Amino acid sequence: MRLSEEKVRRIAERLHDELAEQGLLAYRDQSGAKPGTGRMVRIRAIYDAIVADLRQEEEIDAEVERVLATYSREIKGTERDILFRKHKEEIARKRGYLL
């Protein structure tokens, strides 16, 4: 994964706190739950969504690498970057993944 687990956790916490501060989160803590428990659960859900998204993008990148490996000649530099981006957008679109 391109980001460490710690960095993803910090992103999830910040995203949660920013959304909560702006009043964009609608939730109800369970009655009798310890204070902060609901926040941890929500942060975990955001964390899991980010990790799933990163994994899906990694799978797309791996598929693009397999496609580029089928080319008859070696592709380098800017040409490779352009082809990588083109194939990634195409594969992502076919999978319904928004880049």
GUFIVEX-754135 format. One record per residue: residue in three letters; z, y negated, x negated of N, C-alpha, C, O in turn. Coordinates in pm, whole numbers, padded with zeros to 5 digits, always signed. Example, Ala and Ser with C-alpha at 12.3 -4.5 7.8 and 13.67 -1.06 7.14 Angstrom:
# residues 2
ALA+00780+00569-01319+00780+00450-01230+00780+00330-01320+00846+00332-01424;SER+00708+00225-01285+00714+00106-01367+00787-00003-01290+00804-00114-01341;
***
This chain:
# residues 99
MET+00000+00116-00085+00000+00000+00000+00000-00124-00091+00066-00127-00195;ARG-00075-00226-00049-00088-00346-00131+00042-00426-00141+00063-00495-00241;LEU+00127-00418-00043+00252-00491-00044+00368-00393-00055+00362-00282-00002;SER+00472-00435-00124+00590-00348-00135+00661-00343-00001+00644-00431+00083;GLU+00741-00239+00017+00818-00225+00141+00910-00345+00161+00929-00392+00273;GLU+00968-00392+00052+01058-00507+00059+00984-00632+00106+01036-00709+00187;LYS+00864-00653+00056+00787-00771+00096+00748-00762+00244+00753-00861+00316;VAL+00709-00643+00287+00673-00625+00430+00796-00649+00517+00785-00709+00624;ARG+00912-00602+00473+01036-00624+00548+01066-00774+00560+01102-00822+00667;ARG+01050-00846+00449+01076-00991+00452+00976-01062+00543+01014-01155+00615;ILE+00851-01020+00542+00750-01078+00631+00789-01053+00776+00781-01143+00860;ALA+00831-00929+00806+00870-00894+00943+00989-00978+00988+00992-01027+01101;GLU+01087-00994+00901+01205-01076+00935+01166-01221+00961+01209-01282+01058;ARG+01084-01274+00873+01044-01415+00889+00962-01434+01017+00981-01531+01090;LEU+00869-01341+01041+00787-01349+01162+00876-01345+01286+00859-01426+01378;HIS+00970-01252+01289+01063-01242+01402+01139-01372+01421+01145-01425+01532;ASP+01197-01422+01313+01281-01541+01323+01200-01664+01364+01248-01747+01442;GLU+01079-01677+01312+00994-01791+01351+00955-01783+01498+00959-01884+01569;LEU+00918-01664+01544+00883-01647+01686+01003-01674+01776+00990-01736+01881;ALA+01119-01626+01734+01241-01647+01814+01276-01796+01818+01315-01849+01922;GLU+01263-01863+01704+01295-02006+01697+01204-02088+01787+01246-02188+01846;GLN+01078-02046+01799+00982-02118+01883+00988-02074+02029+00914-02125+02113;GLY+01077-01980+02058+01093-01933+02195+00978-01845+02242+00950-01838+02361;LEU+00912-01779+02149+00796-01696+02183+00830-01548+02196+00741-01466+02221;LEU+00957-01512+02180+01000-01374+02199+01078-01366+02330+01166-01447+02357;ALA+01045-01268+02409+01118-01244+02533+01180-01106+02523+01109-01005+02520;TYR+01312-01100+02517+01381-00972+02503+01521-00983+02562+01574-01092+02583;ARG+01577-00869+02588+01714-00859+02638+01787-00758+02552+01745-00643+02541;ASP+01897-00801+02492+01978-00706+02416+02049-00613+02512+02087-00652+02622;GLN+02067-00489+02469+02137-00391+02552+02284-00432+02565+02346-00479+02469;SER+02337-00412+02684+02478-00447+02703+02565-00353+02621+02542-00232+02615;GLY+02665-00411+02560+02757-00333+02478+02708-00305+02337+02779-00243+02258;ALA+02588-00351+02304+02535-00328+02169+02602-00425+02072+02640-00536+02109;LYS+02614-00382+01947+02672-00468+01844+02580-00588+01822+02458-00574+01831;PRO+02636-00703+01793+02554-00821+01767+02460-00796+01649+02501-00742+01546;GLY+02335-00834+01664+02236-00817+01558+02160-00687+01564+02058-00672+01497;THR+02207-00591+01644+02140-00462+01654+02000-00478+01713+01905-00418+01664;GLY+01989-00558+01818+01859-00581+01881+01761-00645+01786+01644-00610+01784;ARG+01810-00742+01705+01725-00808+01607+01671-00706+01507+01553-00709+01474;MET+01757-00616+01461+01714-00515+01364+01608-00424+01424+01512-00387+01356;VAL+01624-00388+01549+01527-00301+01617+01393-00372+01629+01288-00312+01605;ARG+01397-00500+01667+01272-00576+01681+01204-00595+01547+01081-00584+01537;ILE+01283-00623+01443+01225-00639+01309+01162-00507+01265+01055-00507+01205;ARG+01227-00397+01293+01174-00265+01256+01040-00239+01326+00948-00184+01266;ALA+01029-00279+01452+00904-00261+01526+00793-00345+01464+00679-00300+01452;ILE+00825-00469+01425+00726-00554+01359+00687-00494+01226+00568-00490+01192;TYR+00785-00447+01149+00761-00383+01020+00667-00263+01036+00571-00249+00961;ASP+00695-00178+01134+00613-00059+01157+00469-00098+01194+00374-00032+01151;ALA+00453-00204+01272+00318-00249+01309+00242-00300+01188+00123-00273+01173;ILE+00309-00374+01101+00244-00426+00980+00204-00311+00890+00092-00309+00838;VAL+00292-00214+00870+00263-00099+00782+00147-00018+00838+00059+00025+00762;ALA+00144+00004+00969+00034+00079+01031-00098+00005+01010-00200+00068+00983;ASP-00095-00127+01022-00216-00206+01002-00263-00198+00857-00383-00183+00832;LEU-00171-00207+00763-00207-00197+00621-00265-00059+00587-00359-00048+00509;ARG-00207+00044+00646-00258+00180+00621-00399+00197+00677-00485+00260+00615;GLN-00422+00141+00795-00556+00151+00855-00657+00078+00767-00769+00126+00748;GLU-00620-00037+00715-00712-00109+00627-00736-00032+00497-00847-00033+00445;GLU-00634+00035+00445-00651+00118+00326-00749+00232+00353-00831+00265+00267;GLU-00741+00293+00472-00835+00400+00508-00977+00347+00514-01070+00414+00471;ILE-00994+00228+00567-01127+00167+00572-01177+00140+00431-01293+00168+00401;ASP-01092+00087+00345-01131+00061+00206-01174+00191+00136-01272+00192+00062;ALA-01099+00299+00160-01135+00428+00099-01270+00476+00150-01349+00530+00073;GLU-01297+00458+00279-01427+00498+00333-01538+00415+00272-01646+00467+00242;VAL-01515+00286+00253-01616+00199+00190-01643+00247+00048-01758+00252+00006;GLU-01538+00283-00025-01555+00335-00162-01641+00461-00161-01725+00479-00249;ARG-01620+00548-00062-01702+00670-00053-01848+00635-00025-01938+00698-00080;VAL-01872+00535+00059-02009+00493+00089-02074+00436-00036-02188+00470-00068;LEU-02003+00351-00107-02060+00291-00228-02085+00396-00337-02176+00380-00418;ALA-02006+00501-00338-02026+00607-00437-02155+00685-00412-02203+00753-00502;THR-02211+00676-00292-02334+00749-00262-02459+00676-00309-02568+00733-00307;TYR-02445+00551-00351-02561+00476-00399-02617+00544-00524-02541+00598-00605;SER-02747+00542-00539-02813+00613-00649-02791+00545-00784-02803+00610-00888;ARG-02759+00417-00782-02733+00350-00910-02595+00286-00904-02537+00266-00797;GLU-02544+00254-01023-02412+00193-01030-02422+00046-00987-02511-00027-01029;ILE-02330+00005-00902-02329-00130-00849-02210-00203-00913-02098-00154-00912;LYS-02238-00322-00968-02133-00396-01037-02128-00541-00990-02221-00592-00928;GLY-02018-00604-01023-02002-00747-01006-02014-00796-00863-01963-00737-00768;THR-02085-00909-00852-02099-00977-00725-02170-00891-00621-02134-00892-00504;GLU-02271-00817-00666-02344-00730-00573-02249-00628-00509-02256-00603-00389;ARG-02160-00571-00592-02064-00474-00540-01971-00540-00439-01942-00484-00334;ASP-01924-00660-00472-01834-00732-00381-01900-00759-00246-01839-00742-00141;ILE-02026-00800-00251-02099-00830-00127-02119-00703-00045-02096-00703+00076;LEU-02161-00596-00111-02182-00469-00040-02049-00415+00014-02044-00362+00125;PHE-01943-00428-00065-01812-00381-00020-01773-00454+00108-01734-00390+00206;ARG-01784-00586+00108-01748-00666+00225-01834-00629+00344-01784-00616+00456;LYS-01965-00613+00321-02058-00580+00430-02022-00445+00493-02013-00434+00615;HIS-02002-00344+00409-01968-00211+00461-01830-00211+00528-01810-00144+00629;LYS-01736-00285+00471-01602-00290+00529-01608-00351+00669-01546-00299+00762;GLU-01681-00460+00684-01694-00523+00816-01759-00427+00916-01718-00420+01032;GLU-01860-00354+00870-01930-00261+00959-01840-00145+01002-01833-00111+01120;ILE-01771-00087+00907-01681+00026+00937-01567-00020+01027-01530+00049+01122;ALA-01511-00137+00996-01401-00191+01077-01449-00215+01220-01378-00183+01316;ARG-01567-00270+01236-01621-00297+01369-01637-00165+01446-01602-00158+01564;LYS-01691-00062+01380-01710+00067+01445-01576+00128+01490-01570+00197+01593;ARG-01472+00103+01414-01340+00157+01448-01263+00069+01545-01155+00106+01591;GLY-01318-00048+01575-01250-00140+01663-01137-00213+01594-01043-00259+01659;TYR-01146-00225+01463-01043-00290+01382-01087-00432+01352-01200-00454+01308;LEU-01001-00527+01376-01032-00668+01352-00981-00709+01216-00861-00701+01189;LEU-01072-00752+01130-01031-00797+00996-00982-00939+00998-00943-00993+00894;
***
